[in-house]
Amino acid sequence: MGPGPVPHRRGRGLFAFRARRRPECGDHWGMNVMAAAPLRYAALGAALLALAACGAEGHGAGRPCTEIGAQPGLSVAVSAPDAGRVESVALRVCWDGTCREPRVELHPSSTAVPMGCDGAEPDAGCGAAASPDGGKAGFAPVEGLPKAPVRVTLTLRGAGGRTLLDERVDVTPEATFPNGPDCGEGAPQAGLTVAGGAVTVR
């Protein structure tokens, strides 16, 4: 496996990494950003950068695929300025007569900032950075989550446990393709966004 991304900080609250293209991967990098662990000022999600080697043959076009998978679950994003008042979130997910209440922790969210490449060569190093955007985000793993309608109750609480939002929405999780459509589908996921006090499904 070739060299992976090299994390480093650039300035206050900015997290960056650099990675090299791998010629044997075609247009792929040989790595994939599943998410990033909480940083001091920013977090991209629920797990560290996930790396996997190229080499497994893809489906259809024969394009190399990585071994990266996807976890079934729901993501929650709370935009600024709402996020400033939110201290905790609770989820209740129901289908086929059963309900699950997965744990989800919110962390400061970030926006990706491209930092360019060192050159145009196939093995040129490229960089990206994560800069805080004032929001909060988290991911709740939900084992057995189907690609079918589920009912989700989202509750946001602020200081002292005060309920800021308590909404019930119908969501239909969809299959993910962490390696692209030519490499087979991964586990189903869905997302909820809170902005201006309203919940939308994404």
N, C-alpha and C positions, 0 to 999 in steps of 0.2 A: 504494500500500500504506500503511495507517495506521501509527501509531506502534507499535513493537514493545515487548517487555519491557525494563525498565530494571534491569540487575543492580546490586545494592548489598549491602554487608555489614551485618549487624545483630548486633553483639557478637562475641565470640571464637568462631571456628569455625562461624559461622552465615552462610549465603549466601542471599540473597533476591532475588526479581525481582518486578516489577510489570508488568502488562499491561492494556490497555484492551479492553473488549468492542467488537466492530464490528457495528453494526446490520445491515449488509448480509450478514453471515454467519449470521444467525439465532441459533441456540444455540451456534455455533462462535466461536472466538476469532480466527481468522485467523492463528493460530500454533499450534505444537505442540511439546511438549518431547520431542525424540528422546532426548536425554541431555545431560549437562553435562560440560565438561572438568574434569580434576582440579583441585581447589582446594587451598588450603594445608592444610585440615583435612578436607575432604570432597570426594567425587566422585560424580556420579550416573551415569557411564557413559563412553562412548567418543567422544562428539562434543559440540560446543557446541549451544546452543539453536538449533533449526532453524525458520526462519520461511518462510512461503509465503503468497501472496495468495489470497483467496477469489475466486470468479468462475467456475471451471470447474464445469459442471453435474454434479451427482451422478447416480448411477444410481437408478432406481426412483422415489424420492419427489421428485426434482429438487432436493434440498438441495445448496447450494454445497459444493464439495469443494476442498481445498487441493492443492498440488502436492507435498506431502511423500510420500516413499516410505519403504521399509524395506529394510534390507540383510540378505541371508541370513546366518545364523550362529547361534552358540551363546553364551548368556550363562552366566557362572559367578558364583555368590555364595557366599561363605564367612562364616558367622555367627560372632559372638563367642561364646565366647572362642577358638574354633579359629583365627580369623583372626590372632590375635596371634602365632601360631607360624609362619604361612605366609609364605614369602618369594617363591615363584614357583609357577607352574602350567604344566602341559603338557597338551595335548589331542591325541588321535589319533582322527580320524573316518573310518569306513570304510563303504562301500556299493558294491554291484555290482563287487566284486573290486578296488577301488582304495581307497587311503587318503590322507588329507590331514592335515597337522600344522600347523594355523593357529597363528599367534602370538597370545598373549593376555597382557595385562598387568593385574595387579590394582591397584586403587586403593582408598583408604578409601571406604566406602559411606556413604550418608546416608538419612535418612527425611524425607519431605515433611511440612512443618508449615504448614497453612493460616494465612494472616494476615488474612483478611477483605477486604472491599471498602470503598471510600470512600463508597459510597452504593448505592442501588438503581437508579439511572439506567442506561440501556443502554450508555452510554459510561463508566461508573464504573470507576476503576482498582482492580484487585484484586491481591493479593500472595500469595506463597508463599515458604517458606524451606526450606532443606536443612540439617538438623542431623546431625552424625556419629552413627552408631549402633554403632560399634566393629567393624563387619564390613569385608570387602573384596569388591570386585566387578570384573568385567571382561567384555569382549565379544570374541569371536573371529569375524571374518568368514570364512565358508566358501562360496566360489563354487560354484554348482551344487548346493547342498544341496537334496535332494529332499523332497517331502511323502510320505515313505515311511520305513520303519524304517532306522536307521543304528546302527552300533555305535560307542560312544564310550569311549575309555580316558582317564580323568582321573587325573593324577598331581600331587600337591601336595608341595612340598619346603620344608624349613625351613632353618635355619642350617647352613652348610657343605654344602648340597646333600642333606641327609639326607631320605630319603623318609618323608613323614608319612602319605600315603594313595596307594593305587594301585588304582583300581576300574574295572571294565568294566561298562557299562550299555547297554541297548538303548533308543534314543530315537526317537520319531516326530515330526519337526518339523511344525508346523502353519502354515498361512497366517496372515499378520498383516493387520490392517485399520487402518493408521495414520490413516485419515480416517473410520473408522466403516464399518459393514457396507453402507451404501448407496453407497459410493464405490469399490467394487472391492477385490480383495485385493492385498496386497503379497507380498514374498518370505517364504518359510518361515523360522521360527525355533524354537528350543527353549531351555530353560534347565535348569541343574543347580544344586542347592543343597547345600552341605555344612554339616551341623549335628550336633554331638555325635559327630563321626567317621563319620557315615553320609551317603551320597549319595542324594538324591531328585531325581526329574525333575519339572519344572514347566512 
